Each structure stands twice: as structure tokens, then as C-alpha cells.
Amino acid sequence: MRKANFIVAGVFIAFAIAIIAISLGYPPSNHGVPGPGMFPIIIASLIIFSAVVLIIATLKMKESQNTKVDLTSKNVVNVYITMAGLVVYFLLLPNVGFITTTTIMLVLYIKWFSKRPWWKCILISILFTLAIFFLFGSVLNVPMRYGFLI
Amino acid sequence: MLLEVLNNVFTIQIFLFIIMGVFTGICIGSLPGLTATMGVALVLPLTFGMEATPGILLLIGVYVGAIYGGSISAILLRTPGTPAAAATALDGYEFSKRGESGRALGISTISSFIGGVVSVMALWLISPQLAKLALRFNAPEFFLLAVFGLSIIASISGNSLAKGVLCGGLGIALSFMGIDSITGYPRFTFGNINLLSGMSFIPVMIGLFAMSQAFSTVENIFTADEVSQKVTKVWPTRSDWKVILKTAPVSGLIGTFIGIVPGAGAEIGAFVSYSQAKRFSKHPELFGTGIPEGIAAPEGGNNGVTGGALIPMLTMGVPGDAVAAILIGALTVQGLQPGPLLFTEHTTLVYSIFLGMFIANVTMLILGLSSLKFFVKILSIPKSILTPMIFVLCVVGSYAINTNFFDVGIMLFFGIIGYFMQKADVSVSPAVLGLILGPMAESNFRRALLMSEGSYSIFFASPIAWVFLILTIFTLGMPYVTSFLKARHKNIA
């Protein structure tokens, strides 16, 4: 947990410094009335302050409280693969079309997760995709036709 | 007005939506890994095309059902379906080990109903008065209210105050994106047209609450839960009734007050009710061995939170918990601004919500007592099939709000961020509450200074402002004072 806390604090400090750097370029206060940059600077300072408090608290942390954060086990790697797959799905979705990409995405994930026979995975995926397509497309009037296929 | 409300609520359409909502809620709640917040976030896109009353009542139905539904898997599997049922698992599972799961589920159903009804009554009685008080608030008071809300969120959600503030700060920072509401100056848009109108609030929420949760489920996707229990004899015995009627109303009230506190959700309500019942019990040593009080207290408590959380949300626009934050999103989509004006301008809607929430609790009771066997079957739906479907619902839901793929990207981004935040033990709720309270704090802060021509004394000018200031200092100082006192106590001893 110690390492994770340092990373969290570091990322937030960098984030806050970026906010301050951008906000300094905004129009200044006018007759004591704050401009658009003032509140972001206040909040960013608060973030830096809390991050420093977190670092100090972590340095004082007892070894017994230092639980390990699992980021490399097989189970977690499965999550990374899932995330990557979804990013690919997100990139293909608007260009290829909802029904095609979603069915393929579902078949692959369900097959991987549940190890059921292919025909069952395909059937479940097609039925679910069509149900969502008609629920959103026809009942809720969300435009669901995009991409060069459907 | 009463007739209008009755006309508005007693329609087949509204009843159907409430029943559908509660049913969906119980299913979602009973499945481990699907939380109440996730359920409401996933159903939210369905309400975009609806009118305000059925839309909000559908979501409230899901909320009420899911908080109750969590107890089903807590009792049968010892895995709480929602975090809110974690306290119920302590005693509930002991019942199942003895083969009395039906009895435990019956106690849980009736206690949840009582807790829910107590909270709806409180909502009905307290919120109109609070709204009247809030009508007297001006920019400085609203600013200090938002600051108080943020301070309390940071201090109670999660294990570390510093991480709470960091996460709340992230939420506020996200709210800066887009055109500044006072000067019209574009901020943090990085030349992207999609960001001009600000960060879309709903995709962020679906990402943080639904997608990140689904990622966490993937971690254990290859291990299956098994239910082998048969559920019989749901109706409580006379001695159980005595315990329920003694415990659940008190827990419901405790839950309601915890619900009112911004940031404290159903899980805290359940645990506080449980420990309170234990403290005042004649036989505290029996808690954890499977006694009826151990189910009645947390279940009355967590459903008590449901009504309580809506009180600050409807009257002041400050969400009582993460679900209330999503409901604010739902109201905003409908063009309604939660706050005191809602009570004067949309009175029928407000009272329809109260009445509808009562009906939702009755529906929960009826469905719970009649269809428990069905809900137990739901538990055997494998998460290996459900999780990919949740991916699709997250994607379509965030696309549907503006029919914009940029929002889907936002959702996915925050889903990934949310997963790593959970890993680092940072609670994600403060971010969402910050996203709502941030603009409220900022615009009122600047409006107040416009009113006073730059003088900060306006923040100390009214008694209400002082109350909020003192409350904020109290909230932020409390953890340090208690730890200091504890340390001193140890030294003396």
C-alpha cells in the first residue's frame, strides 16, 4: 500500500500543478471579484496539500498496515486484457456498427469467461445484442445505426 | 394538490414502472458484484425519454429493491450482494448454516420494509420544512453548505481523510471543464468541442460505479458461487415478530439520519444500526451467532438510508449518497434543478416521489415475500455471462445520453481509473459528489463576492452561514481531536 499511496500522491500533485499552470493564464480578478482561474487554483492547492499529508501519513505508517496491492497476479492481468479488448471494441464500434462489433465482443468474452460451447456463446450474444438494439433503437429512439455494417 | 398527486401516481403506467424498478433492483442487488449504485446507473439511460415522475420512480424502485436484495446473497452465500448488506451477512449466514435461511430472509424482508417506510415518513415530514428553510439561503449560505457537504464527504467516505479530499478535489476539478458559468470563458477544454459544455456527468458516473465494478468482477470471474439452500417458511414466527417490531423502526430512524448526512450511504447506516442494536441488547454476546436482531437491525438501517438520502438531495441539491447523486443527474436530464425551488415550482412531482417511494416499499415487501424462490434462482446466473452484458449496457447507456461516442470514451476512461482507485483503496464516491457540489460551491462563492463587491465578510454575515462554518470546522477537526484524546487517554492509563 505504501508504494500505491506514493503513486497516488504523485499523480495528484502533477495533476494539480497542471491545473495551476493553466489557470494562471486565465483573466485576472476584477475589483475583488474572482476570475475564472481563482477557484481552480484554490482547489489545486487543496489537492497538493492533501497529497503532502498523504505522503507524510504513509511515511509514518507501521509495517503491519503496509498491505500488498496486487497488480501483477494472473487475475489482475485478466482485467488488463479485458480493458484492452474493450478499448479495441470502443474504437471499432462507431466505424463498423453496433450489432456486428457487439456480438463479436460478447461471444469472445463469454467464451473466455464461461468456457461454454461455441454455439451457446454465439446464441446468447446474438439474442442479447438484438434485444439491446431494439430496446434502445426502437423503444427509446436512440439512433443505433452507424458504421459501414450494422 | 392531494388529488393531483393521487392522479399522477395511481396510474397503471407508474405502477408498472415501480414494480419493474423494484424487481430489477432486487435482482441486481442480490447478485454479488452488482451494487445498488451500479444498478441505478445502468437503468438511468432508460429514463432519458420518459417523463419526470415515472423516470424518477423507476430509479427509486431500483434503489429500494437493490438495497433490500443485497441481503438475499448475504444470508445465503455470506457474500453481501451490495456493500449495504455486509452487516447482514454476519448473522444472516449463521441462519443458513442451521438450515433456517427462509426464516432469515423473512425477517430481512419485513425489517427492510419497516425501515423503508420509516424513512419515507421522515422524508415526507422533514423535507418540506427543510426546503422552506433553504429558500432563505443566499449565495454565501449555499457556498458554505457545499463546503460543509464536501468536508463531510471527505471525512467519512473511505479510510483516509487525505484520500477522500484528493478524490473530492478530482471531482471538483473535472467540473471546471467547459464554459465558465459566470464569465463565459472556456476553461480546460483543450480545444475539444465536446468539452465546451463541460464534462458529461452521467458517463463519468457509469464509468466509476458500473464499469470499474465490472472490472473488479473479472478478477474472480473463474470462481463460481453455489447456492444449495432450499428456502422455506419465510413468514416470521410470533417471537421473531416481536424482535422485528422492536428493532426495525429504531434502525430505520438511525438509517434515515445517516442517509441525511451527505456522503454516508447505506453500508454505514447498516453497520451503525447493527452496533447500536448490539450495544443496547440484553445479550450482546449472541450477536454474530445468528439471532433475529442481527438481521432486523442492519436491514432496517440500510433501507432507512434510502429515504434519508433523498432529503438533502431534494431540498438543497446536496446528494445524501452516491445513488442520490445519480438521481440528481436524472432530474437534471429532465430539466429539473433539485433544490428548494423544486418544492414550490414542482410540488406535485415532489409529493409524487414521496408517495411513489412508499409504493415502492410496499412492492418490495410483496415481491420479497411472494417470490423469494425466484430471486434465489437469480443467484445461479453465472457472472461469466452477466459481466460482458454489463460492458454492453455501460457502453450503450453512456452513448444514449447525447448520442455521442466521446461520452463512451469518457466512460471507459473513468472505468479504468475507477478500477485502479479501488486498488489503491481510494473510495470513488467523493469524486462524483465533488462533481455535483463543485459547481455549486464555485458559482455561489463568486456570486457572493459579486454581491459584496469583493468583501469576504459576506461569508460571516448571517447566522445560517455561521452554523455551516462551525459544522465544517467540527467535521474536519473531529478525527484529529478523537485520535488526540485517545492517545492522551492511553498515556494517562
Chai-1 contact restraints between the chains, C-beta under 6 A:
chainA,res_idxA,chainB,res_idxB,connection_type,confidence,min_distance_angstrom,max_distance_angstrom,comment,restraint_id
A,A4,B,A424,contact,1.0,0.0,6.0,A-B,restraint_1
A,V8,B,A424,contact,1.0,0.0,6.0,A-B,restraint_2
A,F12,B,L166,contact,1.0,0.0,6.0,A-B,restraint_3
A,H31,B,G454,contact,1.0,0.0,6.0,A-B,restraint_4
A,G32,B,G454,contact,1.0,0.0,6.0,A-B,restraint_5
A,V33,B,L449,contact,1.0,0.0,6.0,A-B,restraint_6
A,V33,B,L450,contact,1.0,0.0,6.0,A-B,restraint_7
A,V33,B,G454,contact,1.0,0.0,6.0,A-B,restraint_8
A,P34,B,R446,contact,1.0,0.0,6.0,A-B,restraint_9
A,P36,B,D180,contact,1.0,0.0,6.0,A-B,restraint_10
A,P36,B,T183,contact,1.0,0.0,6.0,A-B,restraint_11
A,P36,B,Y185,contact,1.0,0.0,6.0,A-B,restraint_12
A,P36,B,R187,contact,1.0,0.0,6.0,A-B,restraint_13
A,F39,B,E442,contact,1.0,0.0,6.0,A-B,restraint_14
A,P40,B,F176,contact,1.0,0.0,6.0,A-B,restraint_15
A,I43,B,G169,contact,1.0,0.0,6.0,A-B,restraint_16
A,I43,B,I172,contact,1.0,0.0,6.0,A-B,restraint_17
A,I43,B,A173,contact,1.0,0.0,6.0,A-B,restraint_18
A,L46,B,G169,contact,1.0,0.0,6.0,A-B,restraint_19
A,I47,B,G169,contact,1.0,0.0,6.0,A-B,restraint_20
A,S50,B,A162,contact,1.0,0.0,6.0,A-B,restraint_21
A,S50,B,V165,contact,1.0,0.0,6.0,A-B,restraint_22
A,S50,B,L166,contact,1.0,0.0,6.0,A-B,restraint_23
A,V53,B,A162,contact,1.0,0.0,6.0,A-B,restraint_24
A,L54,B,A162,contact,1.0,0.0,6.0,A-B,restraint_25
A,V69,B,K423,contact,1.0,0.0,6.0,A-B,restraint_26
A,N75,B,E219,contact,1.0,0.0,6.0,A-B,restraint_27
A,N78,B,V218,contact,1.0,0.0,6.0,A-B,restraint_28
A,V79,B,F215,contact,1.0,0.0,6.0,A-B,restraint_29
A,V79,B,V218,contact,1.0,0.0,6.0,A-B,restraint_30
A,V79,B,E219,contact,1.0,0.0,6.0,A-B,restraint_31
A,T82,B,V218,contact,1.0,0.0,6.0,A-B,restraint_32
A,M83,B,I416,contact,1.0,0.0,6.0,A-B,restraint_33
A,F90,B,V408,contact,1.0,0.0,6.0,A-B,restraint_34
A,F90,B,L412,contact,1.0,0.0,6.0,A-B,restraint_35
A,P94,B,F405,contact,1.0,0.0,6.0,A-B,restraint_36
A,T102,B,V392,contact,1.0,0.0,6.0,A-B,restraint_37
A,L106,B,P388,contact,1.0,0.0,6.0,A-B,restraint_38
A,Y109,B,P388,contact,1.0,0.0,6.0,A-B,restraint_39
A,I110,B,I385,contact,1.0,0.0,6.0,A-B,restraint_40
A,I110,B,P388,contact,1.0,0.0,6.0,A-B,restraint_41
A,F113,B,I221,contact,1.0,0.0,6.0,A-B,restraint_42
A,F113,B,S384,contact,1.0,0.0,6.0,A-B,restraint_43
A,S114,B,P382,contact,1.0,0.0,6.0,A-B,restraint_44
A,S114,B,S384,contact,1.0,0.0,6.0,A-B,restraint_45
A,S114,B,I385,contact,1.0,0.0,6.0,A-B,restraint_46
A,F128,B,M389,contact,1.0,0.0,6.0,A-B,restraint_47
A,I132,B,V396,contact,1.0,0.0,6.0,A-B,restraint_48
A,F136,B,V396,contact,1.0,0.0,6.0,A-B,restraint_49
A,L140,B,G49,contact,1.0,0.0,6.0,A-B,restraint_50
A,V142,B,A400,contact,1.0,0.0,6.0,A-B,restraint_51
A,P143,B,T403,contact,1.0,0.0,6.0,A-B,restraint_52
